[in-house]
Amino acid sequence: MKKVKVYFVQSSCCVGTGKTAEALRELEKELEGKIEIEFLDVADEKAQKLLEDSGAMYTPALFINNQLVATGEVEKEEIKRKVEEVEND
């Protein structure tokens, strides 16, 4: 099975960054071997490309397999559900 790739684009001034980042770190441990998470600063070139391609206007932004799935604060269970949906496709 191929790993699900998660990108989390964040900025130090974003509301919701801390809680969502914490949830992602917990899920990375829980779903070890199933997901790969990359934390990107909004100024990073890869982050800029993801944001531009998706039309995302806000950060933090959560991408799963290069698809924008959420902006703003995201709860752990919602992230887990989205990852599982991608796994089951």
C-alpha positions in Angstrom: 0.0 0.0 0.0 1.3 3.5 -0.9 1.7 6.0 1.9 -0.7 8.9 2.0 1.3 12.2 1.6 0.1 15.0 3.9 1.4 18.6 3.5 0.7 21.2 6.2 1.3 24.7 5.1 1.6 27.1 8.0 2.8 30.5 9.1 3.9 31.6 12.5 1.0 34.1 12.7 -1.7 31.7 11.6 -4.5 31.0 14.1 -5.1 27.2 14.4 -1.5 26.2 13.4 -0.6 24.9 16.8 -3.6 22.7 17.4 -3.6 21.3 13.9 0.2 20.7 13.9 -0.1 18.9 17.3 -3.0 16.7 15.9 -0.8 15.8 12.8 2.1 14.8 15.0 -0.2 12.5 17.0 -1.6 11.0 13.8 1.9 10.5 12.4 2.6 8.2 15.4 -0.8 6.5 15.3 -0.8 5.8 11.6 2.9 5.1 11.4 3.8 3.6 8.0 0.5 4.7 6.4 1.1 8.5 6.2 4.0 10.8 5.6 3.6 14.4 6.8 5.6 17.3 5.7 5.4 20.6 7.5 6.0 23.6 5.2 6.4 27.3 6.0 4.1 29.5 3.8 7.3 31.1 2.3 8.6 27.7 1.1 8.6 27.3 -2.7 6.7 24.0 -2.5 4.1 25.6 -0.2 3.7 28.5 -2.6 3.1 26.0 -5.5 0.5 24.0 -3.5 -1.3 27.2 -2.5 -1.2 28.7 -6.0 -2.3 25.5 -7.7 -5.2 24.9 -5.3 -6.4 28.5 -5.1 -6.1 28.4 -1.3 -6.5 31.9 0.1 -5.8 31.1 3.8 -3.3 29.3 6.0 -2.9 27.0 7.7 -3.8 24.7 4.8 -3.9 21.0 4.8 -3.2 19.0 1.6 -3.6 15.2 1.2 -1.9 13.8 -1.9 -1.5 17.4 -3.3 -5.3 18.1 -2.9 -6.4 20.9 -0.7 -8.7 19.3 1.9 -9.0 22.1 4.6 -7.9 25.5 5.7 -7.9 26.9 9.2 -7.9 24.8 12.3 -8.7 21.1 11.7 -9.5 18.6 14.4 -7.5 15.4 14.7 -10.5 13.1 14.0 -11.4 15.1 10.9 -7.8 14.7 9.5 -7.9 11.0 10.3 -11.2 10.6 8.5 -9.8 12.4 5.4 -6.7 10.3 5.4 -8.7 7.1 5.7 -11.0 8.2 2.8 -7.9 8.6 0.6 -6.5 5.2 1.7 -9.8 3.5 0.8 -10.0 5.0 -2.7 
